[in-house]
Amino acid sequence: MRAVERETPGISEAMRYYSLQITPRAMLSRGVSGIRKEALIVNLPGSPKAVRECLEYAIGALTHGIDILKGNTGNCAGK
């Protein structure tokens, strides 16, 4: 993905895994995520329902990742 400088495959893998618990069609996802400068770029699913489900699942980790990018925290050991 040319828009990112560093990929963050764990984000896309986690959202795909979560979506697979809902529908086997999630395996068709081509989701990609990554970092460009201090921005986190996440390619979300195509349907509004799937976007909502994935964001509700991942928002805590995404918020923490953004804090790390901004230099606001460095602690990744917490839940």
C-alpha positions as a Markdown table, in Angstrom:
| # | Residue | x | y | z |
|---|---|---|---|---|
| 1 | Met | 0.0 | 0.0 | 0.0 |
| 2 | Arg | 1.7 | 3.1 | -1.2 |
| 3 | Ala | 0.0 | 5.5 | 1.3 |
| 4 | Val | 1.8 | 4.0 | 4.3 |
| 5 | Glu | 5.4 | 4.1 | 5.3 |
| 6 | Arg | 5.1 | 1.1 | 7.7 |
| 7 | Glu | 2.4 | -1.5 | 7.7 |
| 8 | Thr | 0.6 | -2.5 | 10.9 |
| 9 | Pro | -0.7 | -5.9 | 9.9 |
| 10 | Gly | -1.9 | -6.8 | 13.4 |
| 11 | Ile | -4.7 | -4.3 | 13.2 |
| 12 | Ser | -6.1 | -5.7 | 9.9 |
| 13 | Glu | -5.6 | -9.3 | 11.1 |
| 14 | Ala | -7.4 | -8.6 | 14.4 |
| 15 | Met | -10.4 | -6.9 | 12.6 |
| 16 | Arg | -10.5 | -9.8 | 10.1 |
| 17 | Tyr | -10.4 | -12.4 | 12.9 |
| 18 | Tyr | -13.2 | -10.6 | 14.8 |
| 19 | Ser | -15.3 | -10.3 | 11.6 |
| 20 | Leu | -14.8 | -14.1 | 10.9 |
| 21 | Gln | -16.7 | -14.7 | 14.2 |
| 22 | Ile | -19.7 | -13.0 | 12.5 |
| 23 | Thr | -19.5 | -14.1 | 8.9 |
| 24 | Pro | -17.2 | -16.4 | 6.9 |
| 25 | Arg | -17.2 | -13.8 | 4.2 |
| 26 | Ala | -14.7 | -11.8 | 6.3 |
| 27 | Met | -12.0 | -14.0 | 4.8 |
| 28 | Leu | -12.5 | -12.0 | 1.6 |
| 29 | Ser | -11.4 | -8.8 | 3.2 |
| 30 | Arg | -8.4 | -7.0 | 1.8 |
| 31 | Gly | -8.0 | -4.7 | 4.7 |
| 32 | Val | -4.6 | -3.1 | 5.2 |
| 33 | Ser | -3.4 | -0.7 | 7.8 |
| 34 | Gly | -0.3 | 1.3 | 8.4 |
| 35 | Ile | 1.5 | 4.4 | 9.6 |
| 36 | Arg | 2.4 | 7.5 | 7.6 |
| 37 | Lys | 4.4 | 10.1 | 9.6 |
| 38 | Glu | 2.2 | 10.5 | 12.7 |
| 39 | Ala | -1.0 | 9.2 | 11.1 |
| 40 | Leu | -2.6 | 5.8 | 11.5 |
| 41 | Ile | -4.4 | 4.7 | 8.4 |
| 42 | Val | -6.9 | 1.9 | 8.6 |
| 43 | Asn | -8.7 | 0.5 | 5.6 |
| 44 | Leu | -12.2 | -0.4 | 6.9 |
| 45 | Pro | -14.7 | -2.9 | 5.5 |
| 46 | Gly | -17.2 | -1.9 | 2.8 |
| 47 | Ser | -20.5 | -2.1 | 4.7 |
| 48 | Pro | -21.5 | 0.4 | 7.5 |
| 49 | Lys | -22.5 | -2.6 | 9.7 |
| 50 | Ala | -19.0 | -4.1 | 9.4 |
| 51 | Val | -17.3 | -0.7 | 9.9 |
| 52 | Arg | -19.2 | -0.2 | 13.2 |
| 53 | Glu | -18.4 | -3.8 | 14.4 |
| 54 | Cys | -14.7 | -3.5 | 13.6 |
| 55 | Leu | -14.3 | -0.1 | 15.1 |
| 56 | Glu | -16.2 | -1.1 | 18.3 |
| 57 | Tyr | -13.8 | -4.0 | 18.6 |
| 58 | Ala | -10.6 | -2.2 | 17.9 |
| 59 | Ile | -11.1 | 1.4 | 19.2 |
| 60 | Gly | -9.3 | 0.9 | 22.4 |
| 61 | Ala | -6.1 | -0.4 | 20.8 |
| 62 | Leu | -6.3 | 2.2 | 18.0 |
| 63 | Thr | -6.6 | 5.0 | 20.5 |
| 64 | His | -3.5 | 3.6 | 22.3 |
| 65 | Gly | -1.6 | 3.3 | 19.0 |
| 66 | Ile | -2.4 | 6.9 | 18.2 |
| 67 | Asp | -1.1 | 8.0 | 21.6 |
| 68 | Ile | 2.1 | 6.2 | 21.0 |
| 69 | Leu | 2.5 | 7.9 | 17.6 |
| 70 | Lys | 2.0 | 11.3 | 19.2 |
| 71 | Gly | 4.5 | 10.4 | 21.9 |
| 72 | Asn | 1.9 | 10.6 | 24.7 |
| 73 | Thr | 2.7 | 7.2 | 26.0 |
| 74 | Gly | 5.1 | 4.3 | 25.5 |
| 75 | Asn | 3.6 | 1.7 | 27.7 |
| 76 | Cys | 2.2 | -1.2 | 25.6 |
| 77 | Ala | 2.0 | -3.8 | 28.4 |
| 78 | Gly | -1.4 | -2.8 | 29.8 |
| 79 | Lys | -4.8 | -4.1 | 28.7 |
